Amino acid sequence: MTDKTDEKIINFMRLRFIASFISIVLVVGSLVSLTTKGLNWGLDFTGGTLIELVYDKPVSTEGIREQLESSGYTDVVVQEFGSAQDVLVRMPGSDPGLAKELADQLSRQYEGNVKVKRVEFVGPQVGEQLREQGGLGMLLALGMVMLYIAFRFQFKFSVGAVLALAHDSVIAMGLFSVLGLQFDLTVLAAILALVGYSLNDTIIVYDRVRENFRKRRKGSPVEIINISLTQTLGRTLATSGTTLMVLMALFLFGGEMINGFASMMIAGVVVGTYSSIYIASNLLLYMNISREDLVVPVKEDEVDDRP
């Protein structure tokens, strides 16, 4: 190729086989962890008790946790809820009366004034329904994505995009499984948000790939994809970089309530940026994408029949 812009093309696909091997290892490892260890389901999915307490002065969440554990309440999560005086206590269990018992004990153990602001009980049946509906929502999102990209681009592009999204979701959930991080509704919302984020990045790359296949008369599929990735690299890095800056701020200063959401989003943005290059684009080469796949069909009434 003789275009001056092509002189600085980055050969991303030089590492395509190494990237494929790394992805296979990460996906298999994630699936093994999800199958054997599973996810640390939060209260939204397992069912249990939630109590919000308002103290008359700042208190130590660690001290409250130690008091409850010494009284025989295990697996208790105690966290600040907006301020050091507003405390949220979450505990798994199937007894609706446990909430009042726990709130009374915390009130007796505190010397000052404490107000029970909110007491909620989530039954295990509700949690199971949330888990099933969340999974169905994820599958529906992937199915709609596949139909959209097949309609807008071509079937091979839709397969590549959906497999890239599945790759991102499995690795992100595998990370939560390996680290034992709590998986609740905010984390599920983060996964669905990541589907949209990663899809947007993939579509931009795919749009440039399609444009270059149609515009350039010469060049192998590998060269066309390298050119397309190089042309979109600046936009990808700018978007991912600014998004990560915001997510890091949420992770560091957002508190425990949003910690799971921020953690999943950070993992997803990193993996999603990688997959747009080495999964979505790489899969096109494995499926033998060619210029003929993207040729715009000529309508019969537009054919010139003149001799």
N, C-alpha and C positions, 0 to 999 in steps of 0.2 A: 504494500500500500504506500501511496506517495503523499497522502495528506500530511501537512505539517503537524496537525493536531495529533496524528497517530504516533509521532516520534516519542511521546512521553507516556505511551500506554503501559499500564501496569499489568504484568502477566499473572493475574489472579489464579487462572486455571492451572498454572504450573504446579500448584499444591493441591489440586482437586482430589487426587487419590489419597493423600495423607489426611485431608480434611474428611473424606468419606470414612476412613478408618477411625478417626477420632470420634466422629458422630455416631458410628455404629457402637463403639465402646461405651459412650455416654448414654445412649438410648438403652442398650442392653443392661447396663449397670443400673439405670433408673428403674427399668421394668422389674429387675430382680429385687431391688429395694422396696418398690411399691407392692410386689407380690408377697415378699417374706416379712418385711417389717411393717409395711403399710403406712398410712398417714396418721399423724397425731390430730384426730378430728377434734374440732372445737365444740363448745357448748351448743352452737347452732345446730350441729349435726347429731351429737350424742344425746342431747337432752340433759337437763340439770337445773341448777338454781342460780339466779343472779340477784344480787342485793346492792343497792346504791345507798351509801351512808354519807351524811354531811356532818362533820365534826365542827366544834366551835373554835378550834385552832388547828394549825398544821400538824399532821401525824405522820409516823413512819409506816409505810406499807410493809416493810420488812418486819417490823415489830408486830403488826397485826397478823401477818402470816405465821410468825413463830407462835403467837398465842393460840391460833386455831389449830396448828399442827400439834402443839402440846396437849390440846383438848381432844385429840383423836381425829380431827378433820384433815384428811390427806388429799393430795391433788388439788389444793386450793390455789386459785389465781387471785392475787390482790394487786390492784393497780390504781394510780391516781386517775381521776376522771375530770380533767379540766383544771383542777387546782390541787394543792396539797391538803385541802380540807375536804374535798369531795373524793370519796373512795369507792371503787367498784370491786365487789367480791364475787367470783364465779367458782362454782363447785359442781362437779358431776354428781348425779344421783337421781333416783326415780321417785323419791318421796316428796310430794308437794308441801308437806308440813315442815320439811327441813329448812325452808327459807325463814320462817318465823322463829324457829329454834335458834338458828345461826344469828339472826339479827338481835334477838334477846340477849344472847350470850355476849356478843360484841358490845352491846349497850351496858351490860353489867360490869364488864371488865374495864370500861373507860371511866375515869374519874370525873370528867367534865360532862358537857351536854353533847349528845349525839342524836341525830334525827334520821330515821329510816325513810328515805325519800322514795325508794322504789323497790318492789319485790316482784320478781318474775320467775315463773317456772316453765321450762320448755320440756315437754314430754318426749320420750325417745321415739314415739311414732311420728311426731312432727319432724324431728331431726332426720329420720329415715326418709321421709317424703322430700325434705329439702335436698338431701343427698341425691336422690333419684332425679328430681327435677333439675338440679344443677348439672348432672351428667347429661340428661336429655337436651338441655339448653346448649351445652358444649357441642354435642353431636349435630344438633340442628344448625348451629352457627357454621360449622365446618362444611355441612352439606350445602348451605346457601352460598358460601364462598366458592365452592367448586362450581356450582351452576353459574354464578355471576362471571367468573373468570373464563369458563368455557364459552359463554355467550360473547364476552367482550374480546377475548383473545382467541384461544384455540384449546382443544382438549388437553394437549400435552402441557400447556401452561397451567391449566386448572389442577392437573395431577401434581405438578411440581409445587404449586402454591399450598395445596392442602397437606401434602406430605411435609412441607417445611413448617406449617403451623402445628401439625401433630408433633413434629420433632421438637419444636420449642416448648410446647405444653408438657410433653413427657419429661423432658430434661428439667424444666422448672419445678414440676411436682416431685421428681426424683430427688432434687436438691432439698426440698422440704422434708421428704421422707428420711433421707440420710442424716440430716441435721436435727430431726425431731421437732421441727418448728410447727407451731399450731396452725391447723388448716381450718379456717372458718369462712363465713360468707364474704368477708372483705377480701380474703385471698382468692376465693372463687370469682369475685367481681374483677380482681386484678387479672386473672387468667383471661376472662372474656375481653377485658380492655386490651390485653396484649395481642389477642387475635386481630383486633382492628389495627393496632399499631404496626405489627409485623406485616399484615396484609398490605397496608398503605405503602410501606417500604418496598415490598416485593412487586407491587403493581407498578411503581415508578421505574424499577429496574426492567420489568417485563415490557413496559411501554417503550423504553429506549431500545431494548433488544429488537422488538418488532420493527421499530422505525429504522434501525440500522440494517436489518436484514433486507428491508424493501428498498432502502436508499443506496446501499453500497453494492456494486456489481461484483466486486471481488472480495475474497476473504473467506476463510473457513469458519464454521460455527464457533470454534474456540476463539478465533481472533475477533469475531463480531461480539461475542459475550464479554471478552476482555475490554474492548473499546467501550461497550455500554456501561460496564461496571466502573470504569475509570471516569466516564463522564458524569455519573451519578454519585461518585464517591464523596465529593465535597458536600453535597446536600445531605447524604446519609450521615456523615460525621457531625455536621452541624446540628441536625435534628436529634441524633442520639446523644450528643454531648450536652446540649441544653436540657434535654429531658432528664438525663442522669443527674445534672446539677440540682434540679428541682426535687428529684426523688431522694437524693442524698440528704437534702435539707429536711425532707419529711421523715426520713429514717432516723436522723440524729436528733431532731427537735420536735417531732410530731407526737411523741409519747407512745405508750404501749398499745393504745387502741388502734393506731394506724401503722404500727410497726410491721405486721404481717403483710399488709397491702403494699407498703413501700419495698419490703424485701422481695416479694414476688415480682413486682414491677422492675426492680433493678436487675434481677436475674433474667427476666424476660427480655428486657431491652438489649442486654449484652448478647444473649443467645440469639435474639431475633435479628440483630444487625449482622451477626456471623452467618445466620442461615440464609439471609437474603443474597449473600454472596456465594457461599459454598454449599448450600442445599438447594434452594429454589433454582438458581442458575445452573448449578452442576447437574441437577436432575434432567434439565433440558438436553444436555449432552448425552446422558445415559439413554435417553429416549430418542436419540438421533434426530434432533430438531434440524430442519433444513429450510432453505429459502422457499422451497415449494410449499411448505406447510403454511406459509404466511402470504402467499400470492393472492391478491384480491381477484376473485373470479369475475370474468368478463360476461356481461349479460348478452344473450343471443341477439337482442334487438340493437345492440351497440356494435355488432360485427359488421364491418364494411364488406359487402358482397360484390363490389365493383371489380371488374377484371383488371 
